[in-house]
Amino acid sequence: TSQVGHTGTLDPMASGVLVLGVGQGTKLMPHLGAEDKRYETTLRLGRGTNTLDAEGEVTERIRVPEGLTLDAVRAAAEAFVGTLSQQAPDVSAIKVAGRALHERVRAGETVDAPFRDVMCHQLDVHALTPVADDPEGAMDVTLSLHTGKGYYVRSLGRDLALALGTVGHLVQLRRTRNGAFGVDGALDGALLAGVHDDACKAATRAAVRPLAEAVASLGVL
């Protein structure tokens, strides 16, 4: 088929689940893309970047408050569970006057990213660890979260770091689930690169899910 669609691209640094639709399945992409998502991420405290992740340039340095504890991080994270107004990253695909913000930023424009109401159903803080041999005393926070549509994990990293009295950026981001589609059932991107290989074709066919199964979590459309 010549019809292929997807539920929305991942950040350049991110890995994990990206749902593809072929043929009639392309019509479902807006609905599947609106489903809840789950992520695993690592937030580095002490340095902020212009993209809010490791792809960008360091723009700010604020030492992590002395004596910061895992319990303190967990307490701060509680404020980010539920519905909240979140400012999108300046470097994002959101369009303003017909142009994506990331295009405007890379063209040297100063942008004011919009605020949007988003939902975080669950946010778990698993660990707080010093970055080995880091002269600035940076620390990594390991998180997992369950979010609704339009949620920016990079914005969470920025805002949680600020709540802790410092700055931060993501150094790892993985989407582990998009609705009914989990990373355990996903095809490796390296496999798809060999699309003309018989083994690749067989694995791809085996991974394709019927439309009825794909929409089971959506209810009635």
N, CA, C and O of each residue as an XYZ file, in Angstrom:
884
protein
N       0.833     -1.195      0.000
C       0.000      0.000      0.000
C       0.871      1.251      0.000
O       1.993      1.238      0.508
N       0.350      2.321     -0.569
C       1.081      3.580     -0.570
C       0.624      4.476      0.562
O       1.176      5.560      0.751
N      -0.386      4.039      1.328
C      -0.922      4.837      2.421
C      -0.275      4.432      3.738
O      -0.497      3.325      4.228
N       0.519      5.323      4.308
C       1.159      5.084      5.601
C       1.053      6.361      6.432
O       1.340      7.452      5.941
N       0.643      6.221      7.678
C       0.565      7.364      8.572
C       1.103      7.013      9.941
O       1.427      5.855     10.206
N       1.200      8.007     10.818
C       1.682      7.751     12.175
C       0.959      8.677     13.152
O       0.262      9.611     12.755
N       1.148      8.390     14.432
C       0.416      9.120     15.471
C       1.136     10.370     15.949
O       0.645     11.055     16.847
N       2.280     10.681     15.372
C       3.023     11.857     15.805
C       4.459     11.495     16.114
O       4.714     10.515     16.813
N       5.391     12.264     15.611
C       6.798     11.919     15.753
C       7.276     12.090     17.197
O       6.704     12.849     17.980
N       8.335     11.363     17.516
C       9.008     11.506     18.800
C      10.046     12.625     18.703
O      10.473     12.997     17.610
N      10.446     13.156     19.862
C      11.564     14.096     19.887
C      12.802     13.421     19.299
O      12.930     12.200     19.392
N      13.718     14.188     18.694
C      14.907     13.579     18.081
C      15.696     12.675     19.031
O      16.232     11.650     18.609
N      15.768     13.049     20.299
C      16.542     12.267     21.261
C      15.789     11.042     21.759
O      16.404     10.112     22.280
N      14.463     11.025     21.606
C      13.628     10.011     22.249
C      13.628      8.697     21.473
O      13.934      8.654     20.282
N      13.276      7.629     22.187
C      13.092      6.319     21.584
C      11.746      5.775     22.047
O      11.052      6.399     22.849
N      11.391      4.607     21.532
C      10.179      3.961     22.016
C       9.086      3.862     20.979
O       9.351      3.819     19.777
N       7.853      3.824     21.454
C       6.699      3.469     20.635
C       6.261      4.611     19.722
O       6.030      5.734     20.168
N       6.154      4.293     18.437
C       5.533      5.174     17.452
C       4.565      4.305     16.656
O       4.988      3.391     15.948
N       3.287      4.581     16.769
C       2.261      3.771     16.102
C       2.144      4.188     14.641
O       1.978      5.368     14.331
N       2.234      3.195     13.741
C       2.075      3.423     12.309
C       0.764      2.813     11.843
O       0.331      1.780     12.354
N       0.143      3.454     10.880
C      -1.070      2.928     10.268
C      -0.874      2.783      8.777
O      -0.258      3.641      8.144
N      -1.394      1.699      8.202
C      -1.298      1.480      6.764
C      -2.701      1.290      6.199
O      -3.589      0.779      6.882
N      -2.894      1.700      4.960
C      -4.194      1.546      4.332
C      -5.284      2.266      5.104
O      -5.146      3.444      5.437
N      -6.374      1.551      5.390
C      -7.487      2.131      6.134
C      -7.078      2.534      7.553
O      -7.733      3.367      8.181
N      -5.996      1.941      8.052
C      -5.522      2.265      9.396
C      -5.062      3.702      9.547
O      -5.008      4.215     10.664
N      -4.726      4.370      8.434
C      -4.291      5.763      8.525
C      -5.398      6.667      9.066
O      -5.122      7.706      9.666
N      -6.655      6.263      8.849
C      -7.779      7.077      9.319
C      -7.895      7.070     10.847
O      -8.541      7.938     11.434
N      -7.269      6.089     11.473
C      -7.342      5.971     12.935
C      -6.254      6.762     13.649
O      -6.309      6.918     14.869
N      -5.269      7.262     12.914
C      -4.112      7.873     13.559
C      -4.474      9.046     14.480
O      -3.905      9.135     15.568
N      -5.387      9.947     14.104
C      -5.725     11.032     15.045
C      -6.331     10.521     16.344
O      -6.102     11.096     17.408
N      -7.106      9.438     16.260
C      -7.739      8.882     17.457
C      -6.721      8.153     18.335
O      -6.719      8.316     19.555
N      -5.862      7.353     17.712
C      -4.859      6.624     18.487
C      -3.819      7.573     19.068
O      -3.299      7.345     20.160
N      -3.521      8.633     18.335
C      -2.556      9.607     18.833
C      -3.045     10.376     20.039
O      -2.247     10.923     20.800
N      -4.371     10.421     20.220
C      -4.946     11.147     21.351
C      -5.022     10.295     22.613
O      -5.429     10.789     23.664
N      -4.640      9.029     22.527
C      -4.705      8.158     23.699
C      -3.583      8.476     24.697
O      -2.603      9.142     24.366
N      -3.760      7.978     25.925
C      -2.746      8.181     26.959
C      -1.420      7.548     26.554
O      -1.364      6.602     25.768
N      -0.366      8.104     27.120
C       0.977      7.592     26.840
C       1.749      7.406     28.137
O       1.454      8.045     29.147
N       2.736      6.528     28.096
C       3.615      6.289     29.243
C       5.064      6.492     28.809
O       5.455      6.159     27.690
N       5.844      7.048     29.732
C       7.234      7.383     29.424
C       8.145      6.982     30.581
O       7.723      6.893     31.734
N       9.399      6.744     30.236
C      10.488      6.639     31.200
C      11.518      7.690     30.815
O      11.847      7.838     29.638
N      12.026      8.417     31.800
C      12.942      9.511     31.467
C      13.948      9.742     32.576
O      13.737      9.352     33.724
N      15.044     10.383     32.212
C      16.056     10.806     33.182
C      16.250     12.306     33.049
O      16.555     12.813     31.969
N      16.072     13.006     34.153
C      16.217     14.459     34.218
C      17.543     14.791     34.886
O      17.806     14.338     36.000
N      18.373     15.569     34.224
C      19.654     15.995     34.812
C      19.490     17.379     35.428
O      19.182     18.349     34.735
N      19.697     17.454     36.717
C      19.586     18.711     37.457
C      20.925     19.445     37.470
O      21.983     18.830     37.601
N      20.861     20.772     37.332
C      22.062     21.591     37.431
C      22.398     22.359     36.175
O      23.094     23.373     36.228
N      21.897     21.871     35.017
C      22.151     22.553     33.751
C      20.879     22.575     32.909
O      20.197     21.559     32.772
N      20.566     23.747     32.344
C      19.432     23.879     31.443
C      19.909     24.072     30.020
O      20.983     24.630     29.796
N      19.117     23.612     29.043
C      19.465     23.770     27.627
C      18.329     24.464     26.883
O      17.205     24.550     27.377
N      18.641     24.952     25.699
C      17.631     25.687     24.936
C      16.546     24.797     24.349
O      15.496     25.291     23.938
N      16.787     23.495     24.304
C      15.771     22.553     23.811
C      15.125     21.753     24.938
O      14.199     20.977     24.703
N      15.612     21.942     26.153
C      15.158     21.206     27.343
C      15.567     19.739     27.314
O      15.060     18.936     28.097
N      16.485     19.388     26.414
C      17.025     18.030     26.402
C      18.490     18.075     25.987
O      19.055     19.149     25.779
N      19.099     16.897     25.868
C      20.534     16.828     25.606
C      20.900     17.192     24.178
O      22.085     17.288     23.856
N      19.905     17.399     23.304
C      20.174     17.803     21.932
C      20.591     19.268     21.839
O      21.213     19.676     20.858
N      20.254     20.052     22.847
C      20.467     21.491     22.775
C      21.766     21.957     23.409
O      22.581     21.162     23.877
N      21.933     23.288     23.406
C      23.106     23.919     23.994
C      22.800     24.337     25.430
O      21.696     24.787     25.734
N      23.781     24.184     26.298
C      23.610     24.602     27.689
C      23.487     26.124     27.736
O      24.344     26.850     27.232
N      22.402     26.584     28.353
C      22.129     28.023     28.426
C      22.140     28.556     29.856
O      22.176     29.767     30.069
N      22.108     27.652     30.833
C      22.033     28.095     32.222
C      22.604     27.022     33.142
O      22.433     25.824     32.914
N      23.284     27.484     34.184
C      23.830     26.583     35.187
C      23.454     27.088     36.575
O      23.744     28.230     36.931
N      22.813     26.234     37.345
C      22.505     26.545     38.749
C      22.787     25.290     39.555
O      22.189     24.243     39.305
N      23.671     25.383     40.498
C      24.047     24.204     41.280
C      22.831     23.625     41.991
O      21.958     24.354     42.463
N      22.797     22.318     42.055
C      21.721     21.623     42.772
C      21.809     21.994     44.249
O      22.896     21.966     44.826
N      20.680     22.340     44.868
C      20.716     22.698     46.293
C      21.388     21.611     47.133
O      21.129     20.419     46.969
N      22.249     22.057     48.028
C      22.983     21.107     48.874
C      22.001     20.320     49.737
O      21.062     20.875     50.308
N      22.241     19.034     49.815
C      21.420     18.185     50.676
C      20.098     17.746     50.065
O      19.243     17.214     50.773
N      19.914     17.956     48.767
C      18.667     17.526     48.117
C      18.495     16.017     48.279
O      19.432     15.251     48.056
N      17.294     15.600     48.668
C      17.030     14.186     48.921
C      15.965     13.646     47.969
O      15.224     14.401     47.340
N      15.913     12.336     47.885
C      14.906     11.670     47.065
C      13.505     11.996     47.568
O      12.594     12.213     46.771
N      13.330     12.031     48.881
C      12.015     12.366     49.435
C      11.587     13.774     49.039
O      10.407     14.016     48.782
N      12.535     14.698     48.990
C      12.211     16.070     48.602
C      11.794     16.143     47.138
O      10.881     16.890     46.785
N      12.457     15.371     46.289
C      12.091     15.337     44.878
C      10.694     14.746     44.725
O       9.882     15.258     43.954
N      10.415     13.677     45.453
C       9.089     13.061     45.366
C       7.998     14.014     45.852
O       6.910     14.066     45.278
N       8.290     14.750     46.889
C       7.310     15.710     47.403
C       7.033     16.802     46.369
O       5.882     17.191     46.172
N       8.077     17.294     45.713
C       7.904     18.323     44.694
C       7.135     17.786     43.492
O       6.336     18.501     42.887
N       7.380     16.522     43.148
C       6.738     15.917     41.974
C       5.232     15.775     42.153
O       4.492     15.754     41.170
N       4.774     15.680     43.389
C       3.341     15.509     43.633
C       2.523     16.665     43.062
O       1.366     16.482     42.683
N       3.119     17.846     43.001
C       2.411     19.025     42.499
C       2.160     18.953     40.997
O       1.380     19.743     40.465
N       2.809     18.020     40.309
C       2.677     17.920     38.858
C       1.742     16.795     38.421
O       1.670     16.476     37.234
N       1.029     16.197     39.365
C       0.056     15.157     39.054
C      -1.331     15.790     38.979
O      -1.710     16.579     39.844
N      -2.079     15.437     37.941
C      -3.402     15.999     37.737
C      -3.425     16.909     36.525
O      -2.504     16.888     35.709
N      -4.472     17.705     36.406
C      -4.585     18.658     35.303
C      -3.848     19.941     35.663
O      -4.036     20.485     36.752
N      -3.016     20.422     34.757
C      -2.277     21.652     35.013
C      -2.042     22.379     33.708
O      -2.134     21.795     32.628
N      -1.736     23.662     33.820
C      -1.395     24.476     32.668
C       0.103     24.373     32.449
O       0.889     24.764     33.312
N       0.499     23.848     31.299
C       1.906     23.582     31.007
C       2.361     24.418     29.813
O       1.694     24.448     28.779
N       3.495     25.092     29.960
C       4.048     25.823     28.826
C       4.887     24.887     27.974
O       5.800     24.229     28.471
N       4.572     24.833     26.696
C       5.311     23.976     25.769
C       6.754     24.448     25.648
O       7.042     25.606     25.952
N       7.668     23.586     25.213
C       9.037     24.020     24.945
C       9.077     25.007     23.782
O       8.250     24.936     22.872
N      10.037     25.925     23.814
C      10.210     26.832     22.683
C      10.537     26.054     21.411
O      10.077     26.402     20.325
N      11.332     25.002     21.556
C      11.665     24.145     20.412
C      10.662     23.000     20.386
O      10.870     21.965     21.018
N       9.578     23.194     19.652
C       8.512     22.201     19.564
C       7.813     22.344     18.224
O       8.062     23.286     17.472
N       6.926     21.384     17.937
C       6.233     21.374     16.641
C       4.963     22.223     16.651
O       4.282     22.325     15.631
N       4.637     22.833     17.789
C       3.441     23.671     17.859
C       3.582     24.834     16.875
O       4.627     25.479     16.797
N       2.507     25.084     16.128
C       2.552     26.144     15.127
C       1.936     27.438     15.651
O       0.889     27.432     16.299
N       2.603     28.531     15.359
C       2.111     29.874     15.656
C       2.136     30.655     14.344
O       3.189     30.803     13.723
N       0.981     31.150     13.928
C       0.861     31.867     12.648
C       1.390     31.028     11.494
O       2.035     31.536     10.577
N       1.100     29.718     11.561
C       1.428     28.843     10.444
C       2.826     28.283     10.417
O       3.154     27.513      9.514
N       3.674     28.643     11.382
C       5.044     28.129     11.411
C       5.338     27.461     12.743
O       4.958     27.959     13.802
N       6.023     26.318     12.673
C       6.369     25.594     13.888
C       7.336     26.420     14.737
O       8.190     27.133     14.212
N       7.186     26.312     16.043
C       8.066     27.074     16.939
C       9.530     26.731     16.717
O      10.389     27.613     16.751
N       9.823     25.439     16.486
C      11.245     25.079     16.314
C      11.833     25.741     15.071
O      13.024     26.050     15.047
N      11.014     25.963     14.036
C      11.512     26.662     12.848
C      11.825     28.119     13.174
O      12.825     28.668     12.711
N      10.961     28.738     13.973
C      11.167     30.132     14.342
C      12.433     30.297     15.198
O      13.217     31.223     14.991
N      12.615     29.382     16.161
C      13.784     29.449     17.036
C      15.067     29.294     16.224
O      16.034     30.030     16.424
N      15.062     28.329     15.306
C      16.275     28.084     14.521
C      16.535     29.176     13.494
O      17.628     29.277     12.937
N      15.513     29.993     13.252
C      15.702     31.156     12.378
C      16.135     32.391     13.160
O      16.281     33.475     12.595
N      16.339     32.218     14.470
C      16.811     33.310     15.302
C      15.727     34.151     15.933
O      16.025     35.172     16.552
N      14.471     33.750     15.792
C      13.371     34.510     16.375
C      13.239     34.207     17.872
O      13.576     33.115     18.330
N      12.747     35.184     18.613
C      12.380     34.977     20.006
C      10.910     34.588     20.048
O      10.061     35.296     19.506
N      10.608     33.475     20.683
C       9.238     32.977     20.698
C       8.710     32.931     22.120
O       9.472     32.906     23.086
N       7.398     32.919     22.225
C       6.726     32.778     23.507
C       5.801     31.580     23.391
O       4.670     31.709     22.924
N       6.278     30.418     23.813
C       5.514     29.181     23.653
C       4.202     29.255     24.432
O       4.159     29.814     25.528
N       3.136     28.694     23.867
C       1.832     28.778     24.520
C       1.717     27.852     25.731
O       2.439     26.863     25.855
N       0.793     28.203     26.612
C       0.407     27.330     27.715
C      -0.806     26.516     27.280
O      -1.692     27.025     26.593
N      -0.839     25.245     27.686
C      -1.975     24.389     27.374
C      -2.318     23.544     28.584
O      -1.436     23.165     29.354
N      -3.590     23.249     28.752
C      -4.014     22.365     29.834
C      -3.691     20.927     29.456
O      -4.096     20.450     28.396
N      -2.960     20.239     30.327
C      -2.559     18.849     30.089
C      -2.834     18.028     31.337
O      -3.099     18.561     32.414
N      -2.764     16.704     31.159
C      -3.046     15.790     32.268
C      -1.862     14.861     32.503
O      -1.328     14.263     31.569
N      -1.463     14.751     33.767
C      -0.508     13.732     34.188
C      -1.224     12.845     35.199
O      -1.522     13.278     36.312
N      -1.498     11.605     34.810
C      -2.243     10.693     35.677
C      -1.381     10.144     36.811
O      -1.857      9.928     37.926
N      -0.115      9.927     36.504
C       0.786      9.314     37.484
C       2.214      9.740     37.205
O       2.646      9.791     36.053
N       2.944     10.045     38.268
C       4.350     10.448     38.156
C       5.116      9.797     39.290
O       4.886     10.101     40.461
N       6.029      8.898     38.941
C       6.812      8.169     39.935
C       8.279      8.575     39.840
O       8.865      8.584     38.758
N       8.858      8.906     40.979
C      10.284      9.247     41.064
C      11.004      8.033     41.633
O      10.749      7.632     42.768
N      11.897      7.453     40.852
C      12.524      6.185     41.245
C      13.884      6.361     41.907
O      14.240      5.593     42.801
N      14.646      7.360     41.481
C      16.014      7.475     42.014
C      16.535      8.892     41.836
O      16.123      9.617     40.930
N      17.443      9.266     42.714
C      18.200     10.515     42.638
C      19.662     10.154     42.830
O      20.049      9.682     43.899
N      20.480     10.371     41.803
C      21.864      9.931     41.860
C      22.810     11.020     41.380
O      22.499     11.711     40.410
N      23.960     11.193     42.034
C      24.963     12.153     41.549
C      25.526     11.694     40.208
O      25.699     10.497     39.981
N      25.812     12.646     39.321
C      26.466     12.318     38.052
C      27.948     12.123     38.325
O      28.613     13.014     38.854
N      28.456     10.971     37.967
C      29.843     10.624     38.280
C      30.829     11.625     37.693
O      30.743     11.989     36.521
N      31.761     12.060     38.526
C      32.868     12.931     38.108
C      32.395     14.245     37.476
O      33.090     14.815     36.636
N      31.223     14.718     37.876
C      30.724     15.977     37.328
C      31.224     17.124     38.199
O      30.896     17.171     39.385
N      32.010     18.054     37.645
C      32.596     19.122     38.463
C      31.567     20.122     38.981
O      31.852     20.877     39.911
N      30.367     20.134     38.384
C      29.340     21.085     38.792
C      28.315     20.480     39.737
O      27.350     21.140     40.124
N      28.525     19.222     40.107
C      27.637     18.590     41.073
C      26.255     18.258     40.540
O      25.287     18.238     41.300
N      26.152     17.996     39.236
C      24.861     17.652     38.647
C      24.336     16.340     39.223
O      25.102     15.481     39.659
N      23.002     16.207     39.214
C      22.357     14.994     39.703
C      21.292     14.547     38.718
O      20.677     15.371     38.042
N      21.074     13.235     38.639
C      20.072     12.665     37.743
C      18.870     12.164     38.528
O      19.007     11.513     39.564
N      17.691     12.481     38.012
C      16.438     11.997     38.580
C      15.812     11.042     37.575
O      15.588     11.413     36.423
N      15.527      9.815     38.003
C      14.894      8.820     37.146
C      13.398      8.809     37.416
O      12.964      8.662     38.559
N      12.604      8.966     36.342
C      11.158      9.125     36.466
C      10.426      8.195     35.511
O      10.971      7.766     34.494
N       9.178      7.892     35.861
C       8.251      7.288     34.905
C       6.917      7.989     35.069
O       6.558      8.397     36.173
N       6.176      8.132     33.969
C       4.930      8.875     34.047
C       3.906      8.382     33.040
O       4.234      7.806     32.003
N       2.644      8.636     33.393
C       1.474      8.279     32.581
C       0.739      9.578     32.298
O       0.260     10.239     33.219
N       0.648      9.946     31.014
C       0.137     11.268     30.652
C      -1.011     11.176     29.655
O      -1.273     10.127     29.067
N      -1.682     12.306     29.485
C      -2.701     12.443     28.462
C      -2.133     13.072     27.209
O      -0.920     13.227     27.067
N      -3.033     13.435     26.294
C      -2.662     14.004     24.994
C      -1.968     15.353     25.157
O      -2.334     16.153     26.019
N      -0.954     15.595     24.312
C      -0.330     16.906     24.237
C       0.634     17.232     25.358
O       1.032     18.386     25.513
N       1.016     16.235     26.143
C       1.896     16.472     27.291
C       3.354     16.484     26.831
O       3.773     15.627     26.052
N       4.120     17.457     27.315
C       5.548     17.538     27.006
C       6.360     17.127     28.228
O       6.353     17.814     29.249
N       7.055     16.006     28.114
C       7.904     15.544     29.212
C       9.078     16.502     29.405
O       9.552     16.688     30.526
N       9.543     17.104     28.324
C      10.628     18.088     28.458
C      10.199     19.277     29.313
O      11.001     19.812     30.079
N       8.947     19.690     29.187
C       8.448     20.791     30.017
C       8.378     20.379     31.476
O       8.683     21.173     32.365
N       7.974     19.136     31.724
C       7.975     18.641     33.103
C       9.380     18.737     33.688
O       9.554     19.189     34.820
N      10.385     18.310     32.919
C      11.753     18.364     33.415
C      12.164     19.771     33.796
O      12.756     19.993     34.853
N      11.846     20.721     32.929
C      12.151     22.129     33.221
C      11.465     22.585     34.498
O      12.089     23.189     35.369
N      10.161     22.287     34.602
C       9.368     22.809     35.708
C       9.689     22.126     37.030
O       9.688     22.778     38.074
N       9.961     20.836     37.004
C      10.331     20.131     38.235
C      11.685     20.628     38.738
O      11.871     20.823     39.939
N      12.624     20.833     37.823
C      13.935     21.361     38.226
C      13.787     22.724     38.888
O      14.414     22.984     39.915
N      12.966     23.596     38.312
C      12.754     24.920     38.897
C      12.125     24.806     40.277
O      12.478     25.557     41.186
N      11.189     23.866     40.440
C      10.555     23.668     41.745
C      11.564     23.209     42.785
O      11.361     23.414     43.982
N      12.646     22.591     42.338
C      13.685     22.102     43.245
C      14.792     23.138     43.451
O      15.776     22.867     44.140
N      14.634     24.311     42.860
C      15.609     25.380     43.060
C      16.798     25.346     42.138
O      17.853     25.895     42.457
N      16.640     24.699     40.984
C      17.749     24.617     40.040
C      17.187     24.630     38.626
O      16.037     25.020     38.422
N      17.977     24.212     37.655
C      17.514     24.050     36.276
C      17.803     22.614     35.859
O      18.508     21.887     36.560
N      17.258     22.207     34.714
C      17.476     20.827     34.297
C      17.109     20.599     32.848
O      16.488     21.443     32.201
N      17.505     19.447     32.356
C      17.152     19.024     31.004
C      17.133     17.500     30.960
O      17.781     16.839     31.772
N      16.386     16.948     30.007
C      16.300     15.496     29.875
C      17.544     14.961     29.169
O      18.010     15.528     28.181
N      18.069     13.860     29.698
C      19.193     13.194     29.032
C      18.778     11.830     28.480
O      19.552     11.171     27.787
N      17.562     11.420     28.789
C      17.028     10.163     28.249
C      15.513     10.255     28.270
O      14.931     10.734     29.243
N      14.866      9.794     27.193
C      13.406      9.790     27.116
C      12.967      8.612     26.261
O      13.424      8.446     25.130
N      12.079      7.800     26.812
C      11.577      6.628     26.088
C      10.068      6.525     26.280
O       9.587      6.485     27.412
N       9.326      6.482     25.187
C       7.881      6.256     25.256
C       7.646      4.748     25.301
O       7.976      4.037     24.352
N       7.088      4.273     26.378
C       6.909      2.839     26.548
C       5.517      2.359     26.158
O       5.302      1.160     25.984
N       4.570      3.284     26.019
C       3.212      2.880     25.621
C       2.462      4.043     25.010
O       2.573      5.183     25.462
N       1.687      3.734     23.964
C       0.732      4.657     23.352
C      -0.590      3.914     23.279
O      -0.793      3.087     22.390
N      -1.494      4.206     24.212
C      -2.761      3.486     24.254
C      -2.539      1.997     24.446
O      -1.923      1.577     25.426
N      -3.041      1.197     23.511
C      -2.917     -0.259     23.612
C      -1.588     -0.785     23.090
O      -1.327     -1.986     23.161
N      -0.748      0.098     22.568
C       0.497     -0.326     21.929
C       1.673     -0.112     22.872
O       1.982      1.018     23.249
N       2.330     -1.217     23.251
C       3.457     -1.142     24.171
C       4.778     -1.432     23.490
O       4.821     -1.998     22.398
N       5.846     -1.042     24.143
C       7.177     -1.210     23.558
C       7.535     -2.685     23.400
O       8.328     -3.038     22.527
N       6.952     -3.557     24.243
C       7.269     -4.985     24.148
C       6.807     -5.585     22.817
O       7.384     -6.567     22.350
N       5.775     -5.006     22.208
C       5.284     -5.522     20.940
C       5.725     -4.723     19.739
O       5.218     -4.928     18.636
N       6.672     -3.804     19.939
C       7.095     -2.920     18.850
C       8.210     -3.544     18.022
O       8.954     -4.400     18.501
N       8.314     -3.106     16.788
C       9.413     -3.505     15.914
C      10.581     -2.550     16.089
O      10.389     -1.345     16.249
N      11.779     -3.084     16.060
C      12.979     -2.256     16.141
C      13.142     -1.472     14.845
O      12.991     -2.018     13.752
N      13.453     -0.187     14.979
C      13.650      0.647     13.803
C      14.734      0.120     12.879
O      14.651      0.285     11.662
N      15.751     -0.512     13.450
C      16.830     -1.072     12.629
C      16.306     -2.199     11.738
O      16.779     -2.388     10.618
N      15.328     -2.941     12.246
C      14.724     -4.007     11.455
C      13.970     -3.420     10.263
O      14.059     -3.931      9.146
N      13.231     -2.345     10.513
C      12.449     -1.731      9.442
C      13.336     -1.151      8.352
O      12.900     -1.000      7.210
N      14.565     -0.826      8.692
C      15.490     -0.284      7.689
C      15.793     -1.319      6.608
O      16.172     -0.960      5.493
N      15.629     -2.586      6.932
C      15.846     -3.651      5.956
C      14.561     -4.124      5.328
O      14.326     -5.326      5.207
N      13.721     -3.176      4.923
C      12.353     -3.472      4.484
C      12.296     -4.451      3.315
O      11.286     -5.133      3.146
N      13.335     -4.539      2.513
C      13.321     -5.436      1.365
C      13.827     -6.841      1.701
O      13.852     -7.718      0.838
N      14.221     -7.046      2.930
C      14.695     -8.346      3.375
C      13.499     -9.226      3.735
O      12.540     -8.744      4.337
N      13.542    -10.502      3.376
C      12.417    -11.405      3.622
C      12.105    -11.537      5.106
O      10.939    -11.583      5.496
N      13.148    -11.600      5.939
C      12.928    -11.725      7.385
C      12.240    -10.479      7.938
O      11.370    -10.562      8.804
N      12.647     -9.331      7.421
C      12.018     -8.077      7.842
C      10.556     -8.055      7.438
O       9.698     -7.666      8.231
N      10.264     -8.464      6.221
C       8.873     -8.488      5.751
C       8.018     -9.399      6.617
O       6.888     -9.058      6.965
N       8.563    -10.557      6.962
C       7.805    -11.503      7.785
C       7.547    -10.938      9.174
O       6.439    -11.065      9.696
N       8.552    -10.318      9.776
C       8.390     -9.742     11.113
C       7.390     -8.593     11.092
O       6.604     -8.423     12.025
N       7.426     -7.803     10.016
C       6.501     -6.672      9.907
C       5.071     -7.159      9.770
O       4.170     -6.625     10.417
N       4.851     -8.170      8.930
C       3.502     -8.710      8.768
C       2.989     -9.274     10.087
O       1.814     -9.114     10.420
N       3.864     -9.933     10.836
C       3.452    -10.535     12.109
C       3.079     -9.475     13.142
O       2.284     -9.737     14.045
N       3.653     -8.278     13.008
C       3.409     -7.227     13.993
C       2.159     -6.400     13.681
O       1.659     -5.677     14.542
N       1.660     -6.509     12.455
C       0.477     -5.728     12.077
C      -0.748     -6.228     12.844
O      -1.004     -7.430     12.905
N      -1.497     -5.296     13.427
C      -2.664     -5.658     14.225
C      -3.941     -5.287     13.476
O      -4.002     -4.231     12.845
N      -4.957     -6.140     13.538
C      -6.211     -5.844     12.859
C      -6.829     -4.547     13.382
O      -6.599     -4.162     14.528
N      -7.610     -3.879     12.542
C      -8.230     -2.622     12.938
C      -9.074     -2.779     14.188
O      -9.036     -1.925     15.073
N      -9.844     -3.868     14.271
C     -10.717     -4.070     15.423
C      -9.915     -4.148     16.718
O     -10.352     -3.644     17.753
N      -8.748     -4.776     16.663
C      -7.902     -4.873     17.854
C      -7.276     -3.531     18.178
O      -7.142     -3.165     19.346
N      -6.894     -2.798     17.145
C      -6.248     -1.506     17.352
C      -7.166     -0.498     18.026
O      -6.702      0.349     18.789
N      -8.470     -0.582     17.751
C      -9.410      0.395     18.287
C     -10.136     -0.094     19.534
O     -11.018      0.597     20.045
N      -9.778     -1.275     20.029
C     -10.503     -1.851     21.149
C     -10.514     -0.938     22.378
O     -11.492     -0.895     23.123
N      -9.409     -0.208     22.577
C      -9.322      0.654     23.765
C     -10.012      1.991     23.572
O     -10.116      2.772     24.517
N     -10.489      2.271     22.354
C     -11.085      3.564     22.078
C     -12.571      3.636     22.407
O     -13.125      4.722     22.578
N     -13.215      2.468     22.496
C     -14.669      2.481     22.648
C     -15.312      2.702     21.294
O     -14.750      2.299     20.275
N     -16.463      3.323     21.258
C     -17.195      3.542     20.010
C     -16.700      4.819     19.354
O     -16.654      5.868     19.997
N     -16.330      4.742     18.080
C     -15.888      5.913     17.319
C     -17.085      6.552     16.625
O     -16.932      7.555     15.929
